Amino acid sequence: MKANKLILLIIFSVFFASCEDQLNLDPKQAEDASVTLSTEEGITNVLTGTYAIAANGNAYGGRVLLYADLLGVTGSLSTTDLRWRGTYGELRQMYLKTMVSNNVIIEGTYSRLYSMINAANTVIENIDKVKDPGKQAVMIGEANFLRSLAYFDLVRFFAKPYVAGQANSQLGVVIRPNAIYDFSVDLSKERSTVDEVYKVIIDGLNLAYTNLPEENGFYADKYAAKALLARVYLQQQNYAAARDAANDVIENSGHGLSLKYADAFNHDTDKTEDVFAIQITKQTGLNDMVTFYASEGNGGRGGDFSIRDTYLEKFSDPDDRAAFNYVNDDNGRLLTSKFTDQFGDVPLIRLAEMYLIRAESNLRAGTAVGNTPLDDINIIRSRANADELASVTVDDILLERQLELGMEGFLIHDIRRTKQSIDISSDGDGSDLIPYDANRLVFPIPLKEMDANKKITQNPGYGS
């Protein structure tokens, strides 16, 4: 399967860059695009190119996951589970919560995610070039899945968090419902509300679930869409919907937990636990989780992000997950073993997450759909050879998420939805806390977007 993985189509990555890039297409490029959009092969290639855009390092090739860890930990060595020692100043801003509007790494991710959205919109708007109705439906489903994925992370990073029980009228991100073909016109538009963005995400994933087949190779299938829906509903604290979506994936997708925890990572073909993984090849680039979490010998930078004892102390004994790490002989840093294959896939959605969502949602809703919360947690713990629990609380499940999903891009999002604070006090006494909805935990709208889009509003704390 590796030989058939996605090839990065540079022409599409460039042509379908977002309006925020303000690209100027020369006549040859414009003519090539016109020809491309007139054929079934061309539209199919645009969809393939959308996956390739997603696989880039500054999107789902790694950094979208990395940012959640950087924002969720602190520079206080008395409290942080992970320590950032990398030399990238733009990433250190996230670690220290001192981001600025001209942060080029944030700008790159913002642009990349809108590139995904624009390419997906292009597929949907030109789907009439595809003659087979069945193929049309699947392609529309894939485009909606990818578009929803991009909007979900845009609204989680660039807006204040969704809070259950309120209107959620706080500014989200710009919704682009149509493909942009001419970047020379004025594309100024204000941000929609968080609630409106979530509606677009959920509508798109429901459509994807309806259209997609049960199996679709390494492309998105109906259970990838339902699994992402479970994650979205959990972020909204819509526990009944999150529970039912997760249960559907567990019971009907055909996926299973890997026999060993280690087997869930570092492979270049989808395994049983992969509900959806980002395919990395020598053509699409490197796995950027490896770049920042691995030793030089494993293809990384030596371990810019390393594990501290405060994280290890959260595990009971025994627990295979506590030992799933290694020491970098070059600098003595303790590094996760989750990312040691520089061309290994990025596991974006694992089945283990669905068990954790079902357990938490059932417990909060007072139900036992599919299984009891205790049994679901013990399934996860037993796989790691950890002692089973006799009873379970919400705090137990939230801890289990940290143990099972640590360093996979969940930390800041769990902090926000559970309304926790980040302790940045020097001695860990709680005297200096960053609340879950602080301005400092929200990315700035990039300066380039502010310059190009005359109607958009900047996030608080970053000027106008």
C-alpha positions as CSV (number, residue, x, y, z in Angstrom):
1,M,0.0,0.0,0.0
2,K,2.9,2.4,0.7
3,A,3.8,2.6,-3.0
4,N,0.2,3.8,-3.7
5,K,0.2,6.6,-1.1
6,L,-0.5,10.2,-1.9
7,I,1.8,12.1,-4.1
8,L,2.1,15.8,-3.3
9,L,0.6,17.6,-6.3
10,I,2.5,20.9,-6.1
11,I,0.5,22.6,-8.8
12,F,-2.7,22.1,-6.8
13,S,-1.1,23.0,-3.5
14,V,-0.1,26.3,-5.0
15,F,-3.2,27.0,-7.1
16,F,-5.5,26.3,-4.2
17,A,-3.7,28.3,-1.6
18,S,-6.1,30.4,0.4
19,C,-7.1,33.9,-0.3
20,E,-5.1,34.9,2.7
21,D,-2.0,34.3,0.6
22,Q,-3.1,36.8,-2.0
23,L,-1.6,34.7,-4.8
24,N,-1.1,36.3,-8.2
25,L,-1.6,33.6,-10.9
26,D,0.1,34.2,-14.2
27,P,-1.9,33.5,-17.4
28,K,-0.3,30.0,-17.9
29,Q,-1.3,29.0,-14.4
30,A,-4.8,30.2,-14.9
31,E,-5.1,28.4,-18.2
32,D,-3.9,25.2,-16.6
33,A,-6.4,25.5,-13.8
34,S,-9.2,26.1,-16.3
35,V,-8.3,22.9,-18.2
36,T,-8.0,21.0,-14.9
37,L,-11.4,21.9,-13.7
38,S,-13.1,20.8,-16.9
39,T,-12.3,17.1,-16.6
40,E,-13.1,14.2,-14.3
41,E,-9.4,13.4,-14.0
42,G,-8.7,17.0,-13.0
43,I,-11.3,17.1,-10.3
44,T,-10.1,13.8,-8.9
45,N,-6.6,15.1,-8.8
46,V,-7.8,18.2,-6.9
47,L,-9.3,15.9,-4.3
48,T,-6.1,14.0,-4.1
49,G,-4.3,17.3,-3.8
50,T,-6.5,18.2,-0.8
51,Y,-5.3,15.2,1.1
52,A,-1.7,16.2,0.2
53,I,-2.3,19.7,1.5
54,A,-3.6,18.1,4.7
55,A,-0.5,15.9,5.0
56,N,1.9,18.9,5.0
57,G,3.9,19.4,8.2
58,N,2.2,22.7,9.1
59,A,-1.2,21.0,9.0
60,Y,-2.0,17.4,9.9
61,G,1.5,16.2,9.1
62,G,2.2,17.1,12.7
63,R,2.1,20.7,13.8
64,V,-1.7,20.9,14.4
65,L,-1.2,18.2,17.0
66,L,2.0,19.8,18.3
67,Y,0.3,23.1,19.0
68,A,-2.2,21.5,21.3
69,D,0.6,20.2,23.5
70,L,2.6,23.5,23.4
71,L,-0.5,25.5,24.5
72,G,-1.5,23.0,27.1
73,V,1.8,22.9,29.1
74,T,3.8,25.6,30.8
75,G,7.3,26.9,31.1
76,S,7.1,26.4,34.8
77,L,9.3,23.3,35.5
78,S,7.5,22.6,38.7
79,T,4.2,21.8,37.0
80,T,4.7,20.9,33.4
81,D,4.5,17.4,32.0
82,L,6.5,18.2,28.9
83,R,9.4,20.5,28.4
84,W,10.0,22.5,25.2
85,R,13.7,23.1,24.5
86,G,13.5,23.8,20.7
87,T,15.0,26.8,19.0
88,Y,12.0,27.8,17.0
89,G,11.0,31.1,18.5
90,E,7.5,31.0,17.0
91,L,6.8,27.7,18.7
92,R,8.3,28.9,22.0
93,Q,5.8,31.7,22.0
94,M,3.1,29.0,22.2
95,Y,4.9,27.3,25.1
96,L,5.3,30.6,27.0
97,K,1.8,32.0,25.9
98,T,3.4,35.1,24.3
99,M,2.2,34.8,20.7
100,V,2.3,37.7,18.4
101,S,0.3,38.4,15.2
102,N,3.2,38.1,12.9
103,N,4.1,34.6,14.0
104,V,5.0,33.0,10.7
105,I,4.3,29.4,11.8
106,I,0.8,30.3,12.9
107,E,0.3,32.2,9.7
108,G,1.5,29.1,7.7
109,T,-1.0,26.8,9.4
110,Y,-3.9,29.3,9.0
111,S,-3.1,29.5,5.3
112,R,-2.7,25.7,4.9
113,L,-6.1,25.0,6.5
114,Y,-7.9,27.5,4.3
115,S,-6.1,25.9,1.3
116,M,-7.8,22.6,2.3
117,I,-11.1,24.4,2.5
118,N,-10.8,26.0,-0.8
119,A,-9.7,22.9,-2.6
120,A,-12.6,20.9,-1.0
121,N,-15.0,23.6,-2.1
122,T,-13.5,23.4,-5.6
123,V,-14.2,19.6,-5.8
124,I,-17.8,20.1,-4.6
125,E,-18.5,22.9,-7.1
126,N,-17.1,21.0,-10.0
127,I,-18.4,17.6,-9.2
128,D,-20.6,17.5,-12.3
129,K,-17.4,16.7,-14.3
130,V,-17.5,13.3,-12.6
131,K,-20.0,11.2,-14.5
132,D,-20.6,8.2,-12.1
133,P,-23.1,9.3,-9.5
134,G,-21.7,6.8,-7.0
135,K,-18.2,8.3,-7.4
136,Q,-19.7,11.8,-7.2
137,A,-21.2,11.0,-3.8
138,V,-18.0,9.6,-2.4
139,M,-15.9,12.5,-3.6
140,I,-18.4,15.0,-2.1
141,G,-18.2,13.0,1.2
142,E,-14.4,13.1,1.3
143,A,-14.4,16.9,0.5
144,N,-16.8,17.6,3.2
145,F,-14.8,15.5,5.7
146,L,-11.6,17.4,4.9
147,R,-13.3,20.8,5.0
148,S,-14.9,20.0,8.3
149,L,-11.6,18.8,9.7
150,A,-9.9,22.1,8.7
151,Y,-12.7,24.3,10.1
152,F,-12.7,22.3,13.4
153,D,-9.1,23.1,14.1
154,L,-9.3,26.7,12.9
155,V,-12.2,27.4,15.3
156,R,-10.4,25.6,18.2
157,F,-7.2,27.5,17.8
158,F,-8.3,30.9,16.5
159,A,-11.4,31.5,18.6
160,K,-12.5,31.4,22.2
161,P,-13.7,27.9,23.2
162,Y,-17.2,26.6,22.7
163,V,-19.1,26.6,26.0
164,A,-22.2,24.4,26.4
165,G,-25.4,26.2,27.5
166,Q,-24.6,29.6,26.0
167,A,-25.2,31.2,22.7
168,N,-21.6,30.9,21.6
169,S,-21.9,34.2,19.7
170,Q,-18.2,34.9,20.2
171,L,-16.2,35.3,16.9
172,G,-15.1,32.1,15.3
173,V,-13.4,32.1,11.9
174,V,-14.3,33.2,8.4
175,I,-16.5,30.8,6.6
176,R,-15.8,30.4,2.9
177,P,-18.8,28.6,1.5
178,N,-17.6,28.8,-2.1
179,A,-14.3,28.2,-3.9
180,I,-12.2,31.2,-4.7
181,Y,-10.8,31.2,-8.2
182,D,-9.8,34.9,-8.5
183,F,-7.6,36.2,-5.7
184,S,-7.3,39.7,-7.2
185,V,-10.8,40.7,-6.1
186,D,-11.7,42.0,-2.6
187,L,-12.4,38.9,-0.5
188,S,-12.9,40.8,2.8
189,K,-15.3,39.1,5.1
190,E,-15.9,39.2,8.9
191,R,-15.6,36.1,11.0
192,S,-18.7,34.0,11.7
193,T,-19.7,33.1,15.2
194,V,-18.3,30.0,16.9
195,D,-21.8,28.5,16.9
196,E,-22.1,29.1,13.1
197,V,-18.7,27.5,12.4
198,Y,-19.6,24.4,14.5
199,K,-22.9,24.1,12.5
200,V,-20.9,24.0,9.2
201,I,-18.5,21.4,10.7
202,I,-21.4,19.1,11.9
203,D,-23.4,19.5,8.8
204,G,-20.4,18.6,6.7
205,L,-19.6,15.5,8.7
206,N,-23.1,14.3,8.7
207,L,-23.2,14.6,4.9
208,A,-19.8,12.8,4.7
209,Y,-21.1,10.0,6.9
210,T,-24.1,9.6,4.6
211,N,-22.1,9.6,1.4
212,L,-19.0,7.7,2.3
213,P,-18.6,3.9,2.0
214,E,-17.7,1.7,5.0
215,E,-14.3,1.1,3.6
216,N,-12.3,3.5,1.4
217,G,-8.7,2.5,1.6
218,F,-6.6,5.0,3.4
219,Y,-8.9,7.8,2.4
220,A,-11.7,9.0,4.7
221,D,-14.6,6.6,5.1
222,K,-18.0,6.9,6.9
223,Y,-16.5,5.9,10.2
224,A,-13.7,8.4,10.0
225,A,-16.5,11.0,9.6
226,K,-18.5,9.6,12.5
227,A,-15.3,9.4,14.7
228,L,-14.6,13.1,14.0
229,L,-18.2,13.9,14.8
230,A,-17.7,12.1,18.2
231,R,-14.7,14.4,18.9
232,V,-16.7,17.5,17.8
233,Y,-19.7,16.6,20.0
234,L,-17.4,16.0,22.9
235,Q,-15.8,19.4,22.5
236,Q,-19.4,20.9,22.6
237,Q,-20.1,18.8,25.7
238,N,-23.0,17.2,23.8
239,Y,-22.4,13.9,25.6
240,A,-25.4,12.0,24.3
241,A,-24.4,12.7,20.7
242,A,-20.7,12.1,21.4
243,R,-21.6,8.8,23.0
244,D,-23.7,7.6,20.2
245,A,-21.2,8.6,17.5
246,A,-18.3,6.8,19.4
247,N,-20.5,3.8,19.9
248,D,-21.3,3.5,16.2
249,V,-17.5,3.5,15.4
250,I,-16.7,0.9,18.1
251,E,-19.5,-1.4,17.2
252,N,-19.8,-1.1,13.4
253,S,-16.5,0.1,11.9
254,G,-14.6,-3.2,12.0
255,H,-11.7,-1.5,13.7
256,G,-10.1,-3.0,16.8
257,L,-7.5,-2.1,19.4
258,S,-4.0,-3.2,18.6
259,L,-3.0,-6.1,20.8
260,K,-0.2,-4.1,22.3
261,Y,0.0,-0.3,22.9
262,A,3.2,0.0,21.0
263,D,1.6,-1.6,17.9
264,A,-0.7,1.5,17.5
265,F,2.3,3.6,16.4
266,N,5.2,3.9,13.9
267,H,3.8,2.1,10.9
268,D,3.4,3.2,7.3
269,T,0.2,1.3,6.4
270,D,-3.1,1.6,8.3
271,K,-3.5,-0.9,11.1
272,T,-6.6,-2.1,12.9
273,E,-6.7,0.8,15.4
274,D,-6.4,3.6,12.7
275,V,-9.8,5.1,12.1
276,F,-8.1,7.8,10.1
277,A,-4.4,8.4,9.7
278,I,-2.5,11.0,7.7
279,Q,-0.3,9.3,5.1
280,I,3.3,10.4,5.1
281,T,5.7,9.6,2.2
282,K,9.0,10.9,0.9
283,Q,6.9,12.9,-1.6
284,T,4.5,14.4,0.9
285,G,7.2,15.3,3.4
286,L,8.2,14.2,6.9
287,N,6.2,13.4,9.9
288,D,6.5,16.6,11.9
289,M,5.6,14.8,15.1
290,V,8.9,12.9,14.6
291,T,10.7,16.2,13.9
292,F,9.9,17.7,17.3
293,Y,9.5,14.6,19.5
294,A,12.2,12.3,18.3
295,S,16.0,11.9,18.6
296,E,18.3,12.7,15.7
297,G,18.8,8.9,15.2
298,N,15.1,8.5,14.7
299,G,14.8,11.4,12.3
300,G,14.0,14.2,14.7
301,R,15.8,17.3,16.1
302,G,16.9,15.6,19.2
303,G,13.7,15.9,21.2
304,D,12.6,19.5,21.2
305,F,9.7,18.3,23.3
306,S,10.7,15.9,26.2
307,I,8.9,14.1,29.0
308,R,9.3,15.1,32.6
309,D,8.8,13.1,35.8
310,T,5.6,15.0,36.5
311,Y,4.0,13.1,33.6
312,L,5.5,9.7,34.5
313,E,4.2,10.1,38.1
314,K,0.6,10.1,36.8
315,F,0.8,6.4,35.8
316,S,0.2,3.5,38.1
317,D,2.6,0.6,38.3
318,P,2.5,-1.5,36.1
319,D,1.5,0.3,32.9
320,D,3.2,-0.3,29.6
321,R,2.5,3.3,28.6
322,A,4.7,4.7,31.3
323,A,7.7,2.9,29.8
324,F,6.9,3.7,26.2
325,N,9.8,6.1,25.9
326,Y,13.5,6.2,25.5
327,V,16.5,8.3,26.5
328,N,18.3,10.2,23.8
329,D,21.9,9.3,24.3
330,D,23.1,12.5,22.8
331,N,21.5,14.8,25.4
332,G,19.8,12.7,28.0
333,R,16.3,13.8,27.2
334,L,13.4,11.4,27.8
335,L,11.4,11.1,24.6
336,T,8.1,9.4,23.7
337,S,8.3,6.3,21.6
338,K,5.1,7.2,19.7
339,F,7.0,9.0,16.9
340,T,10.2,7.3,15.8
341,D,9.5,6.6,12.1
342,Q,10.0,9.7,10.1
343,F,7.9,8.4,7.3
344,G,5.3,6.7,9.5
345,D,1.7,7.8,9.3
346,V,0.3,10.4,11.8
347,P,-2.4,8.6,13.7
348,L,-5.1,11.3,13.7
349,I,-8.0,9.2,15.1
350,R,-7.4,6.0,17.0
351,L,-10.1,3.7,18.2
352,A,-8.8,4.0,21.7
353,E,-10.1,7.6,21.7
354,M,-13.6,6.3,20.8
355,Y,-13.6,4.1,23.9
356,L,-12.6,7.1,26.0
357,I,-15.3,9.3,24.5
358,R,-17.9,6.6,25.0
359,A,-16.8,6.1,28.6
360,E,-16.8,9.8,29.6
361,S,-20.1,10.5,27.7
362,N,-21.9,7.6,29.3
363,L,-20.7,8.5,32.7
364,R,-21.7,12.2,32.4
365,A,-25.1,11.2,30.9
366,G,-25.7,8.5,33.4
367,T,-26.1,5.8,30.7
368,A,-24.4,2.6,29.6
369,V,-24.8,2.6,25.8
370,G,-22.6,0.0,24.3
371,N,-20.8,-0.7,27.6
372,T,-20.4,0.7,31.1
373,P,-17.9,3.5,31.6
374,L,-15.9,1.3,34.0
375,D,-15.6,-1.6,31.5
376,D,-14.5,0.8,28.7
377,I,-11.8,2.2,30.8
378,N,-10.6,-1.2,31.9
379,I,-10.5,-2.3,28.3
380,I,-8.0,0.5,27.6
381,R,-6.0,-0.2,30.8
382,S,-5.9,-3.9,30.3
383,R,-4.4,-3.4,26.8
384,A,-1.6,-1.4,28.6
385,N,-1.2,-4.2,31.2
386,A,-2.3,-1.7,33.9
387,D,-4.4,-2.8,36.8
388,E,-8.1,-2.6,36.3
389,L,-10.1,0.0,38.3
390,A,-12.8,-1.1,40.7
391,S,-14.8,2.1,40.1
392,V,-14.5,5.1,37.8
393,T,-15.1,8.9,38.1
394,V,-14.9,11.7,35.5
395,D,-11.5,12.6,36.9
396,D,-10.3,9.1,36.4
397,I,-11.4,9.2,32.7
398,L,-9.8,12.6,32.1
399,L,-6.6,11.2,33.6
400,E,-6.9,8.1,31.4
401,R,-7.1,10.4,28.4
402,Q,-3.7,12.0,29.4
403,L,-2.2,8.6,29.8
404,E,-3.5,7.0,26.6
405,L,-3.5,10.0,24.3
406,G,-0.6,12.1,25.6
407,M,1.4,13.9,23.0
408,E,-1.2,13.2,20.3
409,G,-2.8,16.7,20.1
410,F,-5.5,16.7,22.8
411,L,-4.1,18.6,25.8
412,I,-5.3,22.2,25.3
413,H,-8.6,21.1,23.9
414,D,-9.4,19.0,26.9
415,I,-8.3,21.9,29.2
416,R,-10.7,24.2,27.4
417,R,-13.8,21.9,27.3
418,T,-13.4,21.0,31.0
419,K,-12.7,24.6,32.0
420,Q,-9.4,23.9,33.7
421,S,-6.5,26.4,34.2
422,I,-2.8,26.2,33.4
423,D,-0.5,26.7,36.4
424,I,2.4,28.9,35.5
425,S,3.5,29.7,39.0
426,S,7.2,29.1,39.7
427,D,6.6,26.6,42.5
428,G,3.4,25.0,41.3
429,D,1.3,26.4,44.1
430,G,-1.5,27.7,41.9
431,S,-0.7,31.4,42.6
432,D,-0.5,32.2,38.9
433,L,-3.1,30.5,36.7
434,I,-4.1,31.0,33.1
435,P,-7.8,30.3,32.8
436,Y,-9.2,28.1,30.0
437,D,-10.7,31.0,28.2
438,A,-7.8,33.4,28.5
439,N,-6.9,35.6,25.5
440,R,-3.3,34.2,25.7
441,L,-4.5,30.7,24.8
442,V,-6.1,31.9,21.5
443,F,-4.0,32.2,18.3
444,P,-3.9,35.7,16.8
445,I,-5.4,36.2,13.4
446,P,-2.3,36.4,11.2
447,L,-1.0,39.9,10.3
448,K,-1.2,39.1,6.6
449,E,-4.8,38.2,6.9
450,M,-5.5,41.4,8.9
451,D,-3.8,43.4,6.1
452,A,-5.7,41.7,3.3
453,N,-9.1,41.4,4.9
454,K,-10.5,44.8,5.8
455,K,-13.6,43.5,7.5
456,I,-12.0,40.9,9.9
457,T,-11.7,41.5,13.6
458,Q,-8.5,40.6,15.5
459,N,-8.6,38.5,18.6
460,P,-8.3,40.4,21.9
461,G,-4.8,41.1,23.1
462,Y,-3.3,41.4,19.6
463,G,-4.2,44.9,18.6
464,S,-6.8,45.8,15.9
